[in-house]
Amino acid sequence: ARELLLDAKNALEAAGWHVVHGIVDSIWVAPVDGREQRSLEEVAAEISEEAGIELEYECAFEWVAFCPMRNSESGALTRYFGKRRGEDYPETGLGDAVKTRGIESRQRSTPEWVEEVQSEALRVFDETRSPEAVCGVLRRHLDELRQGTVDPNALVVDNRVSK
């Protein structure tokens, strides 16, 4: 798997892409400024043919953020969120417009209020690209929580026990 990842990295870099992150089953890339890029679908097909393993190009992001790991400045490869290019938001929530992995809004046990706050914060970031605007969203919601105006049912943690 490591050799395949290194081969894929080399092929992507030769095609004008910078590898931002990579794990066993995923690689995130960004275009190298000032260089022409070959299509990711084309590069994935070539890597697939050489490796004998079918690789799949999933999507392009307008932006993506990797959550920091504890006690490190590095981003956790399994905790990220990003706005998919070309996807529109539904009336409420994030729908398919934002891909999330490893954050609270993705977990089934997350209280409704936390999911709503995260969704609004992500939408505001997408609209403004401003951390200050996101902090404003969080301050407003925390004020409502402190004032007791949040429905207690929206704060319930729902854990399901499975076999």
ABEGO torsion letter per residue (X at the ends): XAAAAAAAAAAAAAAGBBBABBBAABBBBBBBBGBBBBBAAAAAAAAAAAAGBBBBBABBBABBBBBBBBGBABBBAABBBBBBBGBBBBABEAEAABBBBGBAAABAABBAAAAAAAAAAAAAAAAAGBAAAAAAAAAAAAAAAAAGABBAAAABBBBBBBX
